[in-house]
Amino acid sequence: MFTFVYSNPVKIIFGLKVLERVGEEAKALGTRALIVVSRGGSMERYGYLKRVITSLEENGVSTVVFREVLTNPPIEVIDRGAEVAAEEKCDLIIGLGGGSSIDTAKIISILAVNRGSAKDILEWKLKPKKALPLIAIPTTHGTGTEVDRYAVLSDYKDKVKKGFASRYIYPKVALLDPELTVTLPPRLSAATTVDALAHALEAYVSRDTNALARLYASEAIRVIAEYGPLVLCNPRDVEVRTKLLWASMMAGFAIDISRTALGHAMEHAVSALYPQIHHGEGLAVILPVWAEYTYKAAKEAFAEIAILLGEKTEKLSVDEAAQRGVKALADLIFRLRLETSFGKMGVKEDDVEILADIAFKHQYYNIEKNPCVPSREELKRLFLKCI
């Protein structure tokens, strides 16, 4: 528990109005930036993109905007972004938006200077030796990707969604401005909060966990338990958004150290088959089922999680406290008003076989980090409970 090696090279600038510092930071990294944003137009609608471009240009950095990012980023979109970066001779990449935009920017930063494709990254065939410098600017409080070495990408055709890890995709700079998250609509506010919660919970119980990972994870769990439901009451409350962005960053540190586990393995399988399902909404369905299955192999950890979720456990046995933690987690997700079954999202029971196949073939690196590792039949039963 107290043996670990950890190095995080990201320069983190956290606080209100820090978006305006992007130009100052960028001019030390490059002269022409590819700004990666989603195709939905929210970064333009809320003025964030214009503010970034203005700050960059005032500091002598020219810009190209890549507006094609989708949720669960597909490899074809990432390849196009890398082509644009090369054609436009960009020497700096900026990811502006949610986890999909920043993850797309991360892979583009590799492909722009290494021979290969996003599919090579997905299949772990490309071992990068360098990457363009990257600035990450999150506008959600969910992935924590702005402070970690991971990126997630998808192949819709082959029904594959996997994570990629490399020290080369740590951002050089992360600008975390809580004001950028106040425009998140309620559903996405709740969904991204659950994503951060899942990171923290899975990192806390992972077979690779240690004291440092648990320090970060426990802070994230505690803050989300207190402030998560409040974001639905007053979405424009900057204090609440600040706390949740902080928690997302803490959870990002936690998984950077000890990775995720079975919960993410299951969700990645689901959104590989149903890419329209938002990652955080999928996790909201899975987490209570995951906790009910997992707690028996990690009772002390779940007893501690119960306390972090606000439960009084002084007079309870470890087993009772752990069960209280499982219930408290389900209650918290209920208060976040997210869907509680995949059936209502269109997932079919007939697909359980396929989901189990996808998970075991492409997500075993997450499955094996769980305190208890399910058999294929057990995993099918867990998916059925979610439907």
LOVOKE-750802 format. One record per residue (C-alpha): residue number from 1; x, y, z; chain. Coordinates in Angstrom, 2 decimals, m for minus. Layout:
<pts>
<NUM,<X,Y,Z>,'A'>
...
</pts>
This chain:
<pts>
<1,<0.00,0.00,0.00>,'A'>
<2,<2.88,2.39,0.73>,'A'>
<3,<5.12,1.29,m2.14>,'A'>
<4,<4.70,3.22,m5.38>,'A'>
<5,<6.36,5.26,m8.08>,'A'>
<6,<4.46,8.23,m9.49>,'A'>
<7,<5.41,11.06,m11.82>,'A'>
<8,<2.89,13.51,m13.27>,'A'>
<9,<4.41,16.16,m15.55>,'A'>
<10,<1.26,18.23,m16.19>,'A'>
<11,<1.40,21.92,m15.31>,'A'>
<12,<m2.02,22.53,m13.73>,'A'>
<13,<m3.57,25.98,m13.58>,'A'>
<14,<m6.83,25.85,m11.63>,'A'>
<15,<m9.15,28.76,m10.89>,'A'>
<16,<m11.66,31.28,m12.17>,'A'>
<17,<m10.74,33.13,m15.39>,'A'>
<18,<m7.66,30.98,m16.07>,'A'>
<19,<m8.92,30.37,m19.62>,'A'>
<20,<m7.50,33.78,m20.52>,'A'>
<21,<m3.99,32.42,m19.82>,'A'>
<22,<m4.07,29.97,m22.71>,'A'>
<23,<m2.20,32.29,m25.08>,'A'>
<24,<0.52,33.01,m22.54>,'A'>
<25,<1.06,29.29,m21.97>,'A'>
<26,<0.79,28.37,m25.64>,'A'>
<27,<3.43,30.77,m26.94>,'A'>
<28,<6.09,28.83,m25.05>,'A'>
<29,<4.99,25.60,m26.74>,'A'>
<30,<4.28,26.44,m30.38>,'A'>
<31,<3.33,28.97,m33.03>,'A'>
<32,<0.36,27.33,m34.77>,'A'>
<33,<m2.34,25.50,m32.81>,'A'>
<34,<m4.94,22.97,m33.86>,'A'>
<35,<m7.95,23.53,m31.57>,'A'>
<36,<m9.99,20.33,m31.23>,'A'>
<37,<m13.69,20.74,m30.35>,'A'>
<38,<m16.93,18.77,m30.71>,'A'>
<39,<m19.16,19.15,m33.75>,'A'>
<40,<m22.13,20.14,m31.59>,'A'>
<41,<m21.15,23.82,m31.61>,'A'>
<42,<m21.35,24.42,m27.86>,'A'>
<43,<m17.81,25.81,m27.65>,'A'>
<44,<m18.76,28.49,m30.17>,'A'>
<45,<m22.24,29.04,m28.76>,'A'>
<46,<m20.93,29.82,m25.29>,'A'>
<47,<m18.02,31.89,m26.56>,'A'>
<48,<m15.27,29.65,m25.22>,'A'>
<49,<m13.70,29.01,m28.63>,'A'>
<50,<m13.56,32.71,m29.46>,'A'>
<51,<m11.90,33.47,m26.12>,'A'>
<52,<m9.25,30.82,m26.76>,'A'>
<53,<m8.55,32.06,m30.30>,'A'>
<54,<m8.35,35.68,m29.13>,'A'>
<55,<m5.90,34.82,m26.35>,'A'>
<56,<m3.75,32.77,m28.72>,'A'>
<57,<m3.65,35.40,m31.44>,'A'>
<58,<m2.80,38.14,m28.94>,'A'>
<59,<0.25,36.05,m28.06>,'A'>
<60,<1.36,35.41,m31.63>,'A'>
<61,<m0.08,31.88,m32.01>,'A'>
<62,<m2.12,31.26,m35.18>,'A'>
<63,<m5.02,28.79,m35.11>,'A'>
<64,<m6.85,26.09,m37.04>,'A'>
<65,<m10.10,24.67,m35.65>,'A'>
<66,<m11.05,20.99,m35.99>,'A'>
<67,<m14.80,20.71,m35.30>,'A'>
<68,<m15.58,17.02,m35.84>,'A'>
<69,<m15.34,15.35,m32.44>,'A'>
<70,<m18.07,12.88,m31.44>,'A'>
<71,<m18.80,11.22,m28.11>,'A'>
<72,<m16.92,7.92,m27.85>,'A'>
<73,<m14.39,9.26,m30.43>,'A'>
<74,<m14.26,7.09,m33.59>,'A'>
<75,<m10.91,6.33,m35.21>,'A'>
<76,<m11.92,7.87,m38.55>,'A'>
<77,<m12.49,11.27,m36.95>,'A'>
<78,<m9.17,11.10,m35.13>,'A'>
<79,<m7.34,10.25,m38.36>,'A'>
<80,<m8.91,13.26,m40.09>,'A'>
<81,<m7.80,15.49,m37.25>,'A'>
<82,<m4.24,14.21,m37.55>,'A'>
<83,<m4.30,14.88,m41.30>,'A'>
<84,<m5.45,18.44,m40.69>,'A'>
<85,<m2.72,18.99,m38.11>,'A'>
<86,<m0.08,17.77,m40.57>,'A'>
<87,<m1.45,19.67,m43.58>,'A'>
<88,<m1.70,22.90,m41.60>,'A'>
<89,<1.79,22.42,m40.12>,'A'>
<90,<0.49,22.74,m36.57>,'A'>
<91,<3.07,22.39,m33.82>,'A'>
<92,<0.65,22.55,m30.88>,'A'>
<93,<m2.64,20.80,m30.11>,'A'>
<94,<m5.37,22.20,m27.85>,'A'>
<95,<m8.24,20.04,m26.61>,'A'>
<96,<m11.22,22.21,m25.63>,'A'>
<97,<m14.37,20.58,m24.27>,'A'>
<98,<m15.28,17.30,m22.64>,'A'>
<99,<m13.32,14.10,m22.40>,'A'>
<100,<m14.00,13.17,m26.01>,'A'>
<101,<m12.44,16.38,m27.32>,'A'>
<102,<m9.40,16.13,m25.09>,'A'>
<103,<m8.89,12.41,m25.78>,'A'>
<104,<m9.16,13.08,m29.52>,'A'>
<105,<m6.61,15.87,m29.16>,'A'>
<106,<m4.29,13.49,m27.30>,'A'>
<107,<m4.28,10.89,m30.08>,'A'>
<108,<m3.94,13.58,m32.76>,'A'>
<109,<m0.85,14.86,m30.93>,'A'>
<110,<0.73,11.41,m31.42>,'A'>
<111,<m0.38,10.71,m34.99>,'A'>
<112,<0.80,14.12,m36.19>,'A'>
<113,<4.42,13.13,m35.56>,'A'>
<114,<4.41,9.31,m35.61>,'A'>
<115,<3.72,7.11,m38.64>,'A'>
<116,<0.49,5.19,m38.18>,'A'>
<117,<m3.26,5.47,m37.73>,'A'>
<118,<m5.78,5.68,m34.92>,'A'>
<119,<m6.54,2.01,m35.51>,'A'>
<120,<m2.88,1.23,m34.84>,'A'>
<121,<m3.28,3.08,m31.54>,'A'>
<122,<m6.51,1.23,m30.77>,'A'>
<123,<m4.82,m2.12,m31.39>,'A'>
<124,<m1.75,m1.07,m29.38>,'A'>
<125,<0.46,m1.59,m32.44>,'A'>
<126,<1.92,1.91,m32.48>,'A'>
<127,<4.46,2.72,m29.79>,'A'>
<128,<4.94,6.49,m29.95>,'A'>
<129,<8.34,8.03,m29.45>,'A'>
<130,<7.12,11.62,m29.29>,'A'>
<131,<4.03,13.82,m29.58>,'A'>
<132,<3.16,17.41,m30.28>,'A'>
<133,<2.73,19.49,m27.11>,'A'>
<134,<m0.84,19.53,m25.84>,'A'>
<135,<m2.93,21.95,m23.79>,'A'>
<136,<m6.11,20.53,m22.22>,'A'>
<137,<m9.04,22.77,m21.31>,'A'>
<138,<m11.95,20.76,m19.82>,'A'>
<139,<m15.47,22.16,m19.89>,'A'>
<140,<m16.94,19.21,m17.97>,'A'>
<141,<m16.20,17.71,m14.56>,'A'>
<142,<m15.94,14.04,m15.45>,'A'>
<143,<m12.98,12.44,m17.14>,'A'>
<144,<m9.95,13.94,m15.45>,'A'>
<145,<m8.16,13.25,m18.74>,'A'>
<146,<m6.51,16.66,m18.48>,'A'>
<147,<m4.17,15.28,m15.80>,'A'>
<148,<m3.63,11.66,m16.85>,'A'>
<149,<m1.85,9.58,m19.48>,'A'>
<150,<m4.94,7.92,m20.93>,'A'>
<151,<m7.15,8.38,m23.97>,'A'>
<152,<m10.16,6.33,m25.05>,'A'>
<153,<m11.07,5.72,m28.70>,'A'>
<154,<m13.55,3.59,m30.63>,'A'>
<155,<m13.92,1.57,m33.80>,'A'>
<156,<m17.65,1.65,m34.49>,'A'>
<157,<m17.36,m0.88,m37.33>,'A'>
<158,<m15.62,m3.59,m35.29>,'A'>
<159,<m17.45,m2.72,m32.03>,'A'>
<160,<m14.26,m1.92,m30.14>,'A'>
<161,<m13.68,0.75,m27.51>,'A'>
<162,<m10.39,0.73,m25.63>,'A'>
<163,<m8.12,2.92,m23.61>,'A'>
<164,<m4.60,3.83,m24.63>,'A'>
<165,<m1.89,4.82,m22.17>,'A'>
<166,<1.32,6.68,m22.91>,'A'>
<167,<3.50,9.16,m21.09>,'A'>
<168,<3.64,11.15,m24.31>,'A'>
<169,<m0.03,12.17,m24.05>,'A'>
<170,<0.19,13.86,m20.70>,'A'>
<171,<m0.81,17.46,m21.50>,'A'>
<172,<1.93,20.01,m21.07>,'A'>
<173,<m0.61,22.36,m19.50>,'A'>
<174,<m4.11,21.84,m18.09>,'A'>
<175,<m6.30,24.93,m17.64>,'A'>
<176,<m9.16,24.14,m15.27>,'A'>
<177,<m11.61,27.03,m15.17>,'A'>
<178,<m14.79,26.16,m13.21>,'A'>
<179,<m16.78,28.86,m15.00>,'A'>
<180,<m16.54,26.86,m18.21>,'A'>
<181,<m18.63,24.07,m16.68>,'A'>
<182,<m21.67,26.17,m15.69>,'A'>
<183,<m23.15,25.83,m19.18>,'A'>
<184,<m23.34,22.04,m18.93>,'A'>
<185,<m27.02,20.97,m19.11>,'A'>
<186,<m28.38,18.98,m16.14>,'A'>
<187,<m28.20,15.53,m17.73>,'A'>
<188,<m24.57,15.95,m18.79>,'A'>
<189,<m23.71,17.57,m15.47>,'A'>
<190,<m24.93,14.45,m13.68>,'A'>
<191,<m23.41,12.04,m16.20>,'A'>
<192,<m19.94,13.56,m16.09>,'A'>
<193,<m20.09,13.67,m12.29>,'A'>
<194,<m20.79,9.92,m12.26>,'A'>
<195,<m17.82,9.35,m14.55>,'A'>
<196,<m15.55,11.03,m12.01>,'A'>
<197,<m17.21,9.07,m9.20>,'A'>
<198,<m16.60,5.80,m11.03>,'A'>
<199,<m12.93,6.68,m11.52>,'A'>
<200,<m12.55,7.33,m7.82>,'A'>
<201,<m14.42,4.24,m6.68>,'A'>
<202,<m12.66,1.85,m9.04>,'A'>
<203,<m9.24,3.34,m8.26>,'A'>
<204,<m9.99,2.98,m4.54>,'A'>
<205,<m10.64,m0.78,m4.78>,'A'>
<206,<m8.40,m1.68,m7.75>,'A'>
<207,<m5.85,m4.43,m7.29>,'A'>
<208,<m3.26,m1.80,m8.23>,'A'>
<209,<m4.38,0.73,m5.62>,'A'>
<210,<m2.04,2.28,m3.10>,'A'>
<211,<m2.11,4.91,m0.37>,'A'>
<212,<m1.58,7.81,m2.79>,'A'>
<213,<m4.30,6.66,m5.19>,'A'>
<214,<m6.70,6.28,m2.27>,'A'>
<215,<m5.83,9.75,m0.99>,'A'>
<216,<m6.92,11.29,m4.29>,'A'>
<217,<m9.88,8.94,m4.71>,'A'>
<218,<m11.25,9.50,m1.23>,'A'>
<219,<m11.24,13.27,m1.75>,'A'>
<220,<m13.14,12.85,m5.02>,'A'>
<221,<m15.75,10.52,m3.48>,'A'>
<222,<m16.31,12.77,m0.48>,'A'>
<223,<m16.73,15.93,m2.56>,'A'>
<224,<m19.02,14.30,m5.14>,'A'>
<225,<m21.24,12.87,m2.40>,'A'>
<226,<m21.68,16.35,m0.96>,'A'>
<227,<m21.87,18.49,m4.09>,'A'>
<228,<m23.01,16.15,m6.86>,'A'>
<229,<m26.77,16.42,m6.28>,'A'>
<230,<m26.47,20.19,m5.69>,'A'>
<231,<m25.44,20.80,m9.29>,'A'>
<232,<m28.95,19.85,m10.40>,'A'>
<233,<m30.52,22.38,m8.03>,'A'>
<234,<m28.46,25.34,m9.20>,'A'>
<235,<m26.44,24.58,m12.35>,'A'>
<236,<m24.87,28.05,m12.43>,'A'>
<237,<m23.50,27.88,m8.88>,'A'>
<238,<m19.78,28.42,m9.47>,'A'>
<239,<m18.84,27.11,m6.02>,'A'>
<240,<m20.53,23.78,m6.72>,'A'>
<241,<m18.92,23.60,m10.15>,'A'>
<242,<m15.52,24.40,m8.64>,'A'>
<243,<m15.84,21.55,m6.15>,'A'>
<244,<m16.90,19.08,m8.85>,'A'>
<245,<m14.11,20.10,m11.22>,'A'>
<246,<m11.69,19.66,m8.33>,'A'>
<247,<m13.15,16.19,m7.63>,'A'>
<248,<m12.85,15.22,m11.28>,'A'>
<249,<m9.19,16.22,m11.26>,'A'>
<250,<m8.59,14.25,m8.05>,'A'>
<251,<m10.21,11.19,m9.61>,'A'>
<252,<m8.04,11.70,m12.69>,'A'>
<253,<m4.94,11.52,m10.50>,'A'>
<254,<m6.33,8.40,m8.82>,'A'>
<255,<m6.80,6.41,m12.04>,'A'>
<256,<m3.50,7.68,m13.38>,'A'>
<257,<m1.95,5.79,m10.48>,'A'>
<258,<m4.13,2.69,m10.12>,'A'>
<259,<m6.36,2.55,m13.22>,'A'>
<260,<m10.01,1.60,m13.46>,'A'>
<261,<m11.58,m1.84,m13.03>,'A'>
<262,<m14.64,m3.91,m13.89>,'A'>
<263,<m17.11,m1.02,m14.00>,'A'>
<264,<m15.28,0.64,m16.86>,'A'>
<265,<m14.74,m2.68,m18.62>,'A'>
<266,<m18.50,m3.21,m18.68>,'A'>
<267,<m19.34,0.32,m19.79>,'A'>
<268,<m16.77,0.36,m22.58>,'A'>
<269,<m18.32,m2.85,m23.90>,'A'>
<270,<m21.79,m1.31,m23.83>,'A'>
<271,<m20.81,1.92,m25.57>,'A'>
<272,<m18.73,m0.02,m28.10>,'A'>
<273,<m21.94,m1.77,m29.16>,'A'>
<274,<m24.19,1.25,m28.54>,'A'>
<275,<m21.97,4.31,m29.18>,'A'>
<276,<m24.88,6.70,m28.69>,'A'>
<277,<m24.86,5.92,m24.94>,'A'>
<278,<m22.95,8.53,m22.97>,'A'>
<279,<m20.13,7.03,m20.92>,'A'>
<280,<m21.29,8.60,m17.66>,'A'>
<281,<m24.90,7.53,m18.16>,'A'>
<282,<m23.73,3.98,m18.81>,'A'>
<283,<m21.67,4.01,m15.63>,'A'>
<284,<m24.69,5.24,m13.65>,'A'>
<285,<m26.46,2.01,m14.56>,'A'>
<286,<m23.45,m0.20,m13.94>,'A'>
<287,<m22.02,1.16,m10.68>,'A'>
<288,<m24.72,m0.15,m8.28>,'A'>
<289,<m24.55,m3.61,m9.90>,'A'>
<290,<m20.75,m3.51,m9.88>,'A'>
<291,<m20.69,m2.52,m6.19>,'A'>
<292,<m23.13,m5.24,m5.17>,'A'>
<293,<m20.93,m7.82,m6.92>,'A'>
<294,<m17.56,m6.45,m5.82>,'A'>
<295,<m18.00,m5.45,m2.17>,'A'>
<296,<m17.73,m8.99,m0.80>,'A'>
<297,<m14.14,m9.15,m2.03>,'A'>
<298,<m13.29,m5.69,m0.70>,'A'>
<299,<m15.35,m5.25,2.45>,'A'>
<300,<m12.94,m2.97,4.29>,'A'>
<301,<m12.63,m0.71,1.26>,'A'>
<302,<m16.40,m0.45,0.85>,'A'>
<303,<m16.81,0.18,4.58>,'A'>
<304,<m14.45,3.13,4.16>,'A'>
<305,<m16.35,4.24,1.05>,'A'>
<306,<m19.55,4.24,3.11>,'A'>
<307,<m18.03,6.84,5.42>,'A'>
<308,<m16.85,8.92,2.45>,'A'>
<309,<m20.41,8.84,1.14>,'A'>
<310,<m21.65,10.30,4.42>,'A'>
<311,<m22.80,7.18,6.24>,'A'>
<312,<m22.50,6.67,10.01>,'A'>
<313,<m20.91,3.27,10.53>,'A'>
<314,<m19.40,3.38,14.05>,'A'>
<315,<m21.74,0.73,15.46>,'A'>
<316,<m21.70,m1.53,12.41>,'A'>
<317,<m19.58,m4.55,11.59>,'A'>
<318,<m17.27,m4.31,8.59>,'A'>
<319,<m19.72,m6.37,6.53>,'A'>
<320,<m22.67,m4.19,7.53>,'A'>
<321,<m20.71,m1.02,6.85>,'A'>
<322,<m19.68,m2.32,3.42>,'A'>
<323,<m23.30,m3.07,2.57>,'A'>
<324,<m24.21,0.41,3.75>,'A'>
<325,<m21.63,1.74,1.27>,'A'>
<326,<m23.23,m0.19,m1.57>,'A'>
<327,<m26.65,1.22,m0.69>,'A'>
<328,<m25.33,4.76,m0.27>,'A'>
<329,<m23.78,4.60,m3.74>,'A'>
<330,<m27.10,3.52,m5.28>,'A'>
<331,<m28.88,6.31,m3.39>,'A'>
<332,<m26.39,8.91,m4.63>,'A'>
<333,<m26.86,7.88,m8.26>,'A'>
<334,<m30.64,7.96,m7.76>,'A'>
<335,<m30.37,11.55,m6.50>,'A'>
<336,<m28.45,12.46,m9.64>,'A'>
<337,<m31.62,11.55,m11.61>,'A'>
<338,<m30.00,9.38,m14.22>,'A'>
<339,<m31.48,6.34,m15.93>,'A'>
<340,<m31.14,3.14,m13.91>,'A'>
<341,<m31.39,0.46,m16.60>,'A'>
<342,<m29.91,m0.18,m20.02>,'A'>
<343,<m33.23,m1.58,m21.18>,'A'>
<344,<m34.66,1.92,m21.20>,'A'>
<345,<m31.69,3.05,m23.32>,'A'>
<346,<m32.38,0.45,m25.98>,'A'>
<347,<m29.90,m2.26,m24.94>,'A'>
<348,<m31.33,m5.71,m25.68>,'A'>
<349,<m31.05,m8.81,m23.51>,'A'>
<350,<m30.09,m10.76,m26.63>,'A'>
<351,<m26.87,m8.73,m26.75>,'A'>
<352,<m25.54,m10.03,m23.43>,'A'>
<353,<m23.41,m12.67,m25.17>,'A'>
<354,<m21.88,m10.05,m27.44>,'A'>
<355,<m21.26,m7.66,m24.54>,'A'>
<356,<m19.46,m10.36,m22.57>,'A'>
<357,<m17.37,m11.21,m25.64>,'A'>
<358,<m16.40,m7.57,m26.17>,'A'>
<359,<m15.52,m7.09,m22.52>,'A'>
<360,<m13.33,m10.20,m22.27>,'A'>
<361,<m11.64,m9.63,m25.62>,'A'>
<362,<m10.94,m5.90,m25.37>,'A'>
<363,<m11.31,m4.94,m21.70>,'A'>
<364,<m9.64,m7.71,m19.75>,'A'>
<365,<m6.92,m5.28,m18.67>,'A'>
<366,<m9.65,m3.54,m16.65>,'A'>
<367,<m11.52,m6.69,m15.60>,'A'>
<368,<m8.43,m8.22,m14.01>,'A'>
<369,<m7.91,m5.15,m11.81>,'A'>
<370,<m11.21,m5.76,m9.98>,'A'>
<371,<m10.97,m7.21,m6.43>,'A'>
<372,<m12.96,m10.19,m7.71>,'A'>
<373,<m12.69,m11.26,m11.34>,'A'>
<374,<m15.92,m12.60,m12.87>,'A'>
<375,<m16.17,m15.62,m15.09>,'A'>
<376,<m17.80,m15.11,m18.46>,'A'>
<377,<m21.11,m16.47,m17.12>,'A'>
<378,<m20.94,m14.18,m14.09>,'A'>
<379,<m20.30,m11.21,m16.35>,'A'>
<380,<m23.33,m12.10,m18.47>,'A'>
<381,<m25.45,m12.12,m15.32>,'A'>
<382,<m24.11,m8.71,m14.33>,'A'>
<383,<m25.02,m7.29,m17.74>,'A'>
<384,<m28.50,m8.81,m17.44>,'A'>
<385,<m28.99,m7.11,m14.08>,'A'>
<386,<m28.16,m3.80,m15.77>,'A'>
<387,<m30.75,m4.36,m18.48>,'A'>
</pts>
